[in-house]
Every structure is written in C-alpha cells, then in structure tokens.
Amino acid sequence: MKKKLLSLALTAGILASAPVQAADKLTVLLDWFTNPDHAPVITAQTKGFFEAEGLEVELIEPADPSMPPKLVAAGQGDIAISYQPTLHAQIEEGLPVKWIGTLVETPLNSLIVLKDGPIKELKDLKGKTIGFSVSGFEDAMLGQMLKSVDLTVDDVELINVNFSLSPALMSGQVDAVIGAYRNFELTQLEIEGKEGMAFFPEENGVPIFDELIYVVNKDKTDDPRFERFMAAIEAATIYLTNHPDEAWNAFIEAYPHLNDELNKRAWADTLPRFAKRPSTLDEGRYQRFAEFMAEAGLISKVVPVETYAVEIR
C-alpha cells in the first residue's frame, strides 16, 4: 500500500511539474477596424471560447481593407474576414483562397435616402445623384435595383464621395447613397438629427448574399486549427445570442473607445444577422450569386462552388 501511495504521489508530482501545453497561435485579419460586425469573433476572444479550443488568436486590423485575403493567399495570415462578392471576384482573378465559414449571413449593404427627401420609391431616383465609395460590385448592385423599376444607371448620376456616405447625404451633395450599411449609416443619420430610409438589394432584384465570410489559403483547408476556430465561433455566436448584454460589456471593456451610442445600437441591430451555423455552406446561394455576377459582367464564368468553398467539420 505504501509503495502504491508513493507511486501515486510521484506521478502527481511529475504531472504538476510538467509544462502546460502552449495554445496554438492563429492570426485573423479583419476586413476593417474592429466594430460590432465582428461581435462573434470578439466574443470568442473575450469570453474564452478560443482558449477553450486551445487557440491563441491574434486579431489584426488592416491598413488596407482590400489586403486581408491577398495576405492569407500569400501565407502572411491564417484567416481573413472578407465579403462574398469579393470572394467571387478574387476567384476569377486566380487568388488561391477558399470559404470556410460565414460571419454575417445577410446583406448589410443598402441604398439609403433621407426620409423627408423627394425619393419615396426606387423609381424616384430617375435624374437624381447617387453617392458611392467603391465601384464594381456596388455599380452592379445598383444597376440591378434600378432594373427592377425599369431604370438603368444611365438614368442617374453617380458621384464618388469616397467613404463619406452619410455626410454627403446629409449635406445634400447627393440624393442617395449606395453601399451604406443598414446597421450603421441609418443610425448615424438619426443620431445626427436626420432620419433615413433604406432600400434593400435583396428585396429589389439582387440575389441574397453573405455580407461577411471567413476565407483561408485554398491549400491549407485541412489545417486542424480551422475546425477548432469555427467551433469557437459557433459557441460564441450562441452565447452572444443568449447573452447580448454580457457580450457587449466584454466588448467595450476590451475596446473602450467604441463605447458610444452608434456602436451600442449597431450591436443590437446586427445580432439577428450573425450565422448561427457558421460552418454550413449554402451552395445554392453561392451558385445564384455567381450567376448574377457573371450576368453583370463582374466575372467571366461561373465555376463550381466546391472549387472555392469547403465545409470545415
């Protein structure tokens, strides 16, 4: 008995003195500066869901929002947060990336006007000015929305207002803006004393699409860290859904400079839009949107979904 107890004591001592296994490091390149659109990722970080999966995750804000997928493709990051329309365009360009999950599963992009302005319906845009930030997909989206009311982009005047969408609309520089996020710009207008009205692309001729997605290098999809990352994201999203106030408090503790009315309201407005099954691929959605982009001339051909998307299980 004494020998057995001594053996157990020695074993316990060895285990106690053994070094704790280090967590696997993972870098995630955000699409933009940290904001409520990233709530599941931030919640996974602040509430310990990454840690529970044995991950040490570094979140990096990009100096150039167009770079994260390109950096991941070049092996200079593990996961990038990007956009579904961007993914289709980059696959066309030959960028070696693949979808592994969805962050925001509905469009946030919209066309916004002032509620007390002259535009009450999309057809009222004829002869009006529309501000935009990024040409390409936004032009195609606007064109499809206008087509739904028998108009074309030739019936409006497009003005590049850079990223000053709300100021351009409030100042009267333009009559409408395309590319405004319904969970931010509408609230920003209201805070500034103006009430906006949004026209949603998915309700006006544009196929529904995922706003924010996770992409990785296409040759590294079998990296076991990715499955654990997505498991943490799913757990964090459910926690966020069940405990939004607790998650918000953790968010602003980590990012106190974001504790303002705009971000607080955007947090609540974005909650219903996060993917509850982030690793599940809707192949039909990606096929339909690729066909839309091909018809709009943004890509030259539609390739099989499995060539640029994979479910990590």
N, C-alpha and C positions, 0 to 999 in steps of 0.2 A: 504493500500500500504506500509506504514511504517513497519507494522508488517511482511509483506511478505519479504521486503528487509532485515529486521533484521533476519528473519529465514534463508534466503539465506546466509547472512553473517556468522551466527553461524555455518551453515552446512559447508561452505567453510573453516572456521577456524578449525573445527573438522577434516576435511579431510586433511588439510595441516599439522596438528599436529600428524596425525596417522602414526605409523611407516611403513616404506616401507617393503613390504613382502620380506623376505630373499629368495635368489635363492636356488634351490635345489642342494645340492652337489652331485657330481658324480666323481668317480675315474676311470681313464682309464690307464691300464697297457700296455705300448708299448711293441713291440716284441724285440726291440733293442734300441740302443741310438737314439736320435732324428735325423732324416735325411729327405731328400726330399720325400722319400716314404710315409711319414706321412703328406704331404702337405695339404690335405683336413682337417685333424684334427687340424693342426696348424693354418690354415686359419680360421677355425671356432672359434678358440680361439682368434687370434689376431684381427680379423675384426668384432667381436661382435656377431657372429651367435649363439653361445652358450648362451650368455647373453640375446639375443632376445627371446630365448626359456625358459628363467627363470632358466638357469643352471649355476652352478659354477663348472667347470670341472678342476680336477687336473690330469695332465699328469705325469706318473711315468715311468722312465727308469728302466728296470730290472737289478738287479745284475747278474742274471742267466737267459738268454733268454728262457730257457725251462720252467720257472716257471709261467709266467702270467696266462695261462689257469688253471693251478692247483690252483693258489691262488684264482681265481674267483670261481672255483668249491668249494673251502673251505670257501667262503664267505669273503675273505680278499681283495676284489676288486669288482668293479661293471662290468666293461667291459674289456676284454683283446683283444689285436690285436694279431692274430695268423696266421696260414697257413692252407690252405685246406688239404694238405696231413697229417699235424699234427692232424687236427680235426678227420679225418677218423681213424687214429691210436689210438687216445685217446678215441674215442667212443668204439673201440674194447676193450680197457683196462677198460671200465666201468666208465670213468670220466664223471661226470654229467654236461656237457656243451652243449650249442646249438648255432648254427649260427644264427645271426640276421642281418647280412649285409656284404657287400663286400667293401673293400678299393681299392685294385688293382685287376682288373678283368682279367688280362692276366698273364701268367708266366713271371717272370723276370729271373728265373734260366736258365742257359745255359752251354754248353761246349765250352770253349774258347781255341784257339791255337794262336800262333804267325803267322801273315800273311805271313812273309817271311820264315817260317819254312817248314818242309817236309810234313806236313799234309794239303792237299788241299781238301780232301773228307773224310767222316767218315771211309770209308774202309781203309784209310791210317793209321788208329790207330793200326792196327794189329802189335803186337810186341812192341808197344810203352808204355810209362809210363804216367799214368793219376793221377794227384793230387786231393785229396778230403778233405773236412773238417768234414762232418758228414756222418756216414754210415747209411744204412737203405734205405730211400726213394731215395737218390742220387744214390745208387747202382742199385736200381730197374730201375730208370730213365735211367741211363747209359746202363744197360742191354737191355732195350727196344730199345734205339737208336742204339746200336750195332746190335741188332737182325734185324733191318731194312736194314742192309747191310750184312747180313749173317755172323755176327761175334758174339762172346759171351764174357763175362767178363774174361773167361779163355784165350782169345787171347790178353789181355792187362795186364799190371802190375799196380795195384793200390797202391798209396803211400799216407799215411795220412800226409798232410802238415799243419794240424790244420787250422787256418784261414788266413794263408799266401799264398793265392792263386796266386795273381799277382806276388809277389816276387819269388815264386817257379817257375813260368813260365818264368819270365824274366831272372832268373839266370841259366836256363837250367836244374834245378833239375828234372823237369818233362817236357813232351812233350805237355801236355794238362792239363786243369783243369776242373772239373765238379762241379757245384754248384756256379759258378761265375755269378754275376748279370750283365745282359747286359747293364743296365743303370748306372753302376758304374765301374766295372772292365775294360770294353773296354776303357772307358775314362781315367781311371787311367793309363793303359798301354800307351795310346797316350801321356799323359802328361809327362810320364817318357821316352818318345822318342821311344817307341815300338808301332807297330800297330798290333792290334789283329783281329781275325776273330771268329765269334760266330756261333755255330750250335745250332739251337733252338729245344728243345724237341718236341714241338707241331707240328713241321714240319718233325719230324723223328720218328714217331710211338707212341708217348706218347699223350694220350688224353689231351686236353686243360684243364687247371685248374685255379682257382683263386689263385693268389700268397698270398695276404693278406686279412684277413677277421676279422670281429668282432664276438666274442663269449661271452656268459653270462652263468651264472648258469642256468641249464635247468628248475629249479623250480621257477625262478624269471622272466620269459619272459613276464609276464603281468605287470611288473613294468612300470608305465606311464612315467617315466623319459627316458626310452629307445626310445620310439616313438619320443619324443622331441629331443633326441640326434641324431637320424637318420635324422630327418627333418633338423637339423642344419648342419649335414654333407652334405646332398644333396644340400642345399643352398650354402654352402661354396665351394663345388666342381664346381658348375655352376659359381660362382664368380671367382674361380681360373681359370676356362677355359676361361672366358671372359676377365679377368684382371690379367694375369700371372705375369706381371712386378710389379704391385702394391702389389700382394700377396707375391712375392719374397722379396720385400723391407720390408714388415712387418715381414716376416720370419727371415731375417738377423738382423732386429732390435731387435727381441726377442732372437735370437741366434747368436750374432756377431761372435762367434768363428767358425761358419760354412760358413762364407763369403769368399769362395775361389773358384778357377776355377772348381774343381771337383764337388762341390755341386751345383754350378750355372748351369753347363751343365747337371748334373743329374736331376735337377729341370725341365729343358726343355724336357729332354728325357723321363721323367716319366709322364708328363702331359697327353698324349693320353691314358694312361693305367688306369687312375682312373675311378671307376664305376660311371657313371652319374645317375644311378638309384640304389643306394647302398642297398636299402631295398628289391630289387626284386631278388627272388631266381630262378636260372636256375636249376630245378630239374634234367633235363636230364644230365646236365654237372656233377652234383654230383653223379648221378647213374653210369654214364660211368666211372668216375674216381674211384669210389669204386670198380667196377668190375675189373678195371686194377690193383688196389692194391691187390685184392683178388687173381688174377691170378699170381701176382708177389710174393705171399706168405707173404705180409706185414700185411694182416688181414685175419682172418679165414672165415669170412662170410660177405655178403652184407646185410645190414639192411635197412628198408625203410627210405627214405630221411626225411620224416616228423618226424621221431624219434629223429633227431639231427639238424633240421633246421626249423625256423619259420619266416614268414614274419611279421615284426612289422609294423602295419598300424595305 
